[in-house]
Amino acid sequence: MRCLPIAALAAVSTIALTHLAAAADLPRKAPPAPPPPVYSWTGFYVGGNIGGGWGSRDISYSGNDPLSRAILTDPTFDPGFVPLPASFDTSGLIGGLHVGYNWQFNRNWLFGLETDFDWSGMRGSATTINNLGSGITTNVDEHTKWFGTVRARFGYLPVDSLLVYVTGGFAYGKVEHTGNYINNNPGVGLISFPIGGFGFSCNSGPTVCFAGSSSGIATGWTAGGGLEYAIWQRWTVRAEYLYVSLESRSVTETALNGGGFTPTSFNANFGRTNFNVARAGLSYRF
């Protein structure tokens, strides 16, 4: 009789162990995956960019002494002497480097500071023929050698990996200007009546009668905006537009021969150096 309880206990134990083994073989539900890390824009970054620039320029002329002012404004002078206003377009490739710092102060908002430096091939020129088909031409040329900016950036993050921003600040650049006045008439020289001790003469053409150039660093402002997208944890790509406005410049064109008097001169006024910039860039965040 004592064997019966022992047998029953053994049977119950066998059934329990069988169920436990079967339960151990059942597939287990994997634990939930951790949420993906939120991309952080805060920190220093460096990068490069390439693109193009373009603009337009209007040229006017003004006299520097009694003779040149009379030539430009007195209708009794031969209008064939008068250099005519001109306009031209500038364009060219640009490329350079940038460095900055972002502070993401909110999940959706960012403030930053950035400076950049670009080499520039932007250039343009114009040639005009003076009044009355006189065979006298005036030539002007502008070349933006390089430019840079120091800007603030303020941006919005519609998603963690995309930044939409506006930007603006200080701009500077090296701009070269040239101008000349050429007598293209073979066998016909030019000579002026002296006024106030100023005069000029020019041999038959083709001969350069007046010439001048200027080169210097101009300062101004810039504003624009762009899009930047995080392609990896530390890399971003961007597309950006800037409008740059640098201070006005003039070129003094002086007579190469004063005809026995102080050489007269006039200014070719280029106005402000305004241009547009569209560029793409790649940045690495530290």
C-alpha positions as CSV (number, residue, x, y, z in Angstrom):
1,M,0.0,0.0,0.0
2,R,2.9,2.4,0.6
3,C,4.0,1.9,-3.0
4,L,0.9,3.6,-4.4
5,P,1.5,7.1,-3.1
6,I,5.1,6.9,-4.1
7,A,4.1,5.8,-7.6
8,A,1.5,8.7,-7.8
9,L,4.2,11.2,-6.7
10,A,6.6,10.0,-9.3
11,A,3.9,10.3,-12.0
12,V,3.0,13.9,-11.0
13,S,6.7,14.8,-11.0
14,T,7.2,13.3,-14.5
15,I,4.2,15.3,-15.9
16,A,5.5,18.5,-14.3
17,L,9.0,18.1,-15.7
18,T,7.6,17.3,-19.1
19,H,5.5,20.6,-19.1
20,L,8.6,22.6,-17.9
21,A,10.7,21.2,-20.7
22,A,8.0,22.0,-23.3
23,A,7.7,25.5,-21.9
24,A,11.5,25.9,-22.2
25,D,11.3,25.1,-25.9
26,L,8.7,27.8,-26.7
27,P,10.1,30.9,-28.5
28,R,10.6,33.8,-26.2
29,K,9.5,37.4,-27.1
30,A,12.6,39.6,-27.6
31,P,12.9,42.6,-25.4
32,P,11.9,45.9,-27.0
33,A,14.7,47.6,-28.9
34,P,16.2,50.8,-27.4
35,P,15.0,54.0,-29.1
36,P,17.5,55.4,-31.7
37,P,19.8,58.1,-30.4
38,V,18.7,61.7,-31.0
39,Y,21.1,63.5,-33.4
40,S,22.8,66.4,-31.6
41,W,23.9,69.4,-33.6
42,T,25.8,71.0,-30.7
43,G,29.6,71.4,-31.2
44,F,32.4,72.6,-33.4
45,Y,32.5,71.7,-37.1
46,V,34.7,72.3,-40.1
47,G,34.0,71.8,-43.8
48,G,34.4,72.8,-47.4
49,N,32.1,74.2,-50.1
50,I,32.0,74.9,-53.8
51,G,29.6,76.8,-56.0
52,G,29.2,79.9,-58.1
53,G,28.7,83.7,-57.8
54,W,27.1,86.2,-60.0
55,G,26.1,89.9,-60.0
56,S,25.8,93.0,-62.2
57,R,27.5,96.4,-62.2
58,D,26.7,99.9,-63.4
59,I,29.5,102.3,-64.2
60,S,29.4,106.1,-64.2
61,Y,32.1,108.8,-64.7
62,S,32.9,111.9,-62.8
63,G,35.7,114.6,-63.2
64,N,38.5,115.3,-60.8
65,D,39.7,118.7,-62.1
66,P,38.4,121.7,-64.1
67,L,39.2,120.1,-67.4
68,S,37.7,116.7,-66.8
69,R,34.6,118.2,-65.2
70,A,34.2,120.4,-68.3
71,I,34.6,117.5,-70.7
72,L,32.0,115.5,-68.8
73,T,29.4,118.3,-68.3
74,D,30.0,121.2,-70.7
75,P,28.1,120.8,-74.0
76,T,30.5,123.1,-75.9
77,F,33.2,120.3,-75.7
78,D,33.3,117.7,-78.4
79,P,31.0,114.9,-77.1
80,G,33.3,112.4,-78.8
81,F,35.6,112.9,-75.8
82,V,33.0,111.9,-73.2
83,P,33.2,108.4,-71.7
84,L,29.7,106.8,-71.7
85,P,28.1,105.0,-68.7
86,A,28.4,101.2,-68.9
87,S,27.0,98.1,-67.3
88,F,28.1,94.5,-67.2
89,D,27.5,91.2,-65.5
90,T,30.0,89.3,-63.3
91,S,30.1,85.6,-62.7
92,G,32.5,82.8,-61.8
93,L,33.3,79.7,-59.7
94,I,33.9,80.0,-56.0
95,G,35.2,77.5,-53.4
96,G,36.6,77.5,-49.9
97,L,36.4,76.4,-46.3
98,H,34.2,77.1,-43.3
99,V,34.4,76.6,-39.6
100,G,31.7,77.2,-36.9
101,Y,30.0,76.2,-33.7
102,N,26.4,75.2,-33.1
103,W,24.4,75.3,-29.9
104,Q,21.2,73.3,-30.0
105,F,19.3,74.9,-27.1
106,N,16.0,73.0,-27.8
107,R,14.9,69.9,-29.6
108,N,13.8,72.0,-32.6
109,W,15.9,75.2,-32.4
110,L,19.6,76.0,-33.0
111,F,21.9,79.0,-32.8
112,G,25.4,79.1,-34.2
113,L,28.4,81.2,-35.4
114,E,30.3,80.5,-38.6
115,T,33.1,82.0,-40.6
116,D,34.2,81.1,-44.1
117,F,36.8,82.0,-46.7
118,D,36.3,81.5,-50.5
119,W,38.6,81.9,-53.5
120,S,36.7,83.5,-56.3
121,G,36.8,83.5,-60.1
122,M,34.0,86.1,-60.4
123,R,34.8,88.6,-63.1
124,G,33.1,90.9,-65.7
125,S,34.0,93.7,-68.1
126,A,32.5,96.1,-70.6
127,T,33.6,98.1,-73.6
128,T,31.6,101.2,-74.8
129,I,32.2,103.3,-77.9
130,N,32.0,107.0,-77.2
131,N,29.6,109.5,-78.7
132,L,29.4,110.3,-82.5
133,G,31.2,107.1,-83.5
134,S,34.5,108.8,-82.6
135,G,36.5,105.6,-82.5
136,I,37.2,106.2,-78.8
137,T,36.4,103.3,-76.5
138,T,36.3,103.0,-72.7
139,N,37.0,99.7,-71.1
140,V,36.2,98.6,-67.5
141,D,36.9,95.4,-65.6
142,E,36.1,94.0,-62.2
143,H,37.6,90.8,-60.6
144,T,36.6,89.6,-57.1
145,K,39.7,87.7,-56.0
146,W,38.4,86.3,-52.8
147,F,35.9,87.0,-50.0
148,G,34.9,85.9,-46.6
149,T,32.1,86.2,-44.0
150,V,31.6,86.1,-40.3
151,R,27.9,85.2,-39.6
152,A,25.3,84.2,-37.1
153,R,23.0,81.3,-37.9
154,F,19.6,80.7,-36.5
155,G,17.8,77.5,-37.4
156,Y,14.8,75.3,-37.0
157,L,14.8,71.5,-36.9
158,P,11.6,70.0,-38.3
159,V,13.1,66.6,-37.8
160,D,16.3,65.7,-35.9
161,S,18.4,65.3,-39.0
162,L,17.3,68.4,-41.0
163,L,18.2,72.0,-40.3
164,V,16.6,75.0,-42.0
165,Y,18.4,78.2,-41.2
166,V,18.8,81.9,-41.9
167,T,22.1,83.6,-41.6
168,G,23.7,87.1,-41.8
169,G,26.6,89.2,-40.7
170,F,29.9,90.8,-41.8
171,A,31.5,90.3,-45.2
172,Y,34.8,91.3,-46.7
173,G,36.7,90.7,-49.9
174,K,39.5,91.7,-52.2
175,V,38.3,93.3,-55.4
176,E,40.3,94.6,-58.3
177,H,39.1,97.2,-60.8
178,T,40.7,98.5,-64.0
179,G,39.7,101.1,-66.6
180,N,41.2,102.7,-69.7
181,Y,40.3,105.1,-72.5
182,I,41.6,104.3,-76.0
183,N,41.9,106.3,-79.2
184,N,41.4,103.8,-82.0
185,N,41.6,106.3,-84.8
186,P,44.6,105.7,-87.1
187,G,46.2,108.9,-88.2
188,V,44.1,111.1,-85.8
189,G,45.5,112.3,-82.5
190,L,43.6,113.9,-79.6
191,I,44.5,117.1,-77.8
192,S,42.5,119.2,-75.4
193,F,42.3,122.9,-74.5
194,P,44.0,123.3,-71.2
195,I,41.8,124.5,-68.3
196,G,43.0,125.4,-64.9
197,G,46.5,124.1,-65.7
198,F,45.2,120.6,-66.7
199,G,45.4,119.1,-70.2
200,F,45.9,115.9,-72.2
201,S,47.0,114.8,-75.6
202,C,47.0,111.4,-77.2
203,N,48.7,110.1,-80.4
204,S,46.8,108.5,-83.3
205,G,45.5,105.1,-82.5
206,P,45.3,102.6,-81.4
207,T,46.7,104.3,-78.3
208,V,45.8,104.2,-74.6
209,C,45.1,107.8,-73.6
210,F,43.9,107.3,-69.9
211,A,44.4,104.3,-67.6
212,G,44.0,103.4,-64.0
213,S,43.5,100.5,-61.6
214,S,42.6,99.9,-58.0
215,S,42.9,96.9,-55.7
216,G,42.0,96.6,-52.1
217,I,40.0,94.9,-49.4
218,A,36.3,96.1,-49.2
219,T,34.0,95.5,-46.3
220,G,30.2,95.1,-46.1
221,W,27.5,92.8,-45.1
222,T,25.8,89.5,-46.1
223,A,22.5,87.7,-45.6
224,G,21.0,84.4,-46.7
225,G,19.8,81.0,-45.7
226,G,20.1,77.3,-46.4
227,L,19.3,73.7,-45.7
228,E,21.6,71.2,-43.9
229,Y,21.1,67.5,-43.5
230,A,22.8,65.0,-41.3
231,I,23.9,62.0,-43.3
232,W,25.9,60.2,-40.5
233,Q,26.3,60.9,-36.9
234,R,29.1,63.4,-37.5
235,W,28.7,64.4,-41.2
236,T,26.3,66.9,-42.8
237,V,25.7,68.2,-46.3
238,R,24.3,71.6,-47.0
239,A,22.9,73.9,-49.8
240,E,23.2,77.6,-49.1
241,Y,22.5,81.0,-50.7
242,L,24.1,84.3,-49.7
243,Y,23.8,87.9,-50.9
244,V,27.0,89.8,-50.4
245,S,27.3,93.6,-50.6
246,L,30.8,95.2,-50.3
247,E,31.5,99.0,-50.2
248,S,31.8,101.0,-53.4
249,R,35.1,101.5,-55.3
250,S,36.3,103.9,-58.0
251,V,39.2,103.8,-60.4
252,T,41.0,107.1,-61.2
253,E,41.9,107.1,-64.9
254,T,44.8,109.6,-65.5
255,A,46.0,110.9,-68.9
256,L,49.3,109.3,-69.9
257,N,50.3,112.5,-71.6
258,G,49.4,115.9,-70.2
259,G,50.4,117.8,-73.4
260,G,52.8,120.0,-71.4
261,F,50.3,120.5,-68.5
262,T,49.3,118.6,-65.4
263,P,47.6,115.4,-66.7
264,T,43.8,115.6,-66.3
265,S,41.9,112.6,-64.8
266,F,38.4,111.3,-64.2
267,N,36.9,108.5,-62.1
268,A,35.2,105.4,-63.2
269,N,32.7,104.8,-60.4
270,F,31.8,101.1,-59.9
271,G,29.4,101.5,-57.1
272,R,28.9,98.7,-54.5
273,T,30.3,95.2,-55.3
274,N,27.0,93.3,-54.9
275,F,26.8,89.6,-55.8
276,N,24.9,86.4,-55.2
277,V,26.4,83.1,-54.0
278,A,24.9,79.6,-54.4
279,R,27.1,76.8,-53.0
280,A,27.0,73.2,-51.7
281,G,29.1,72.0,-48.7
282,L,30.2,69.1,-46.6
283,S,30.9,69.4,-42.8
284,Y,32.3,67.3,-40.1
285,R,31.3,67.8,-36.5
286,F,33.7,67.1,-33.6
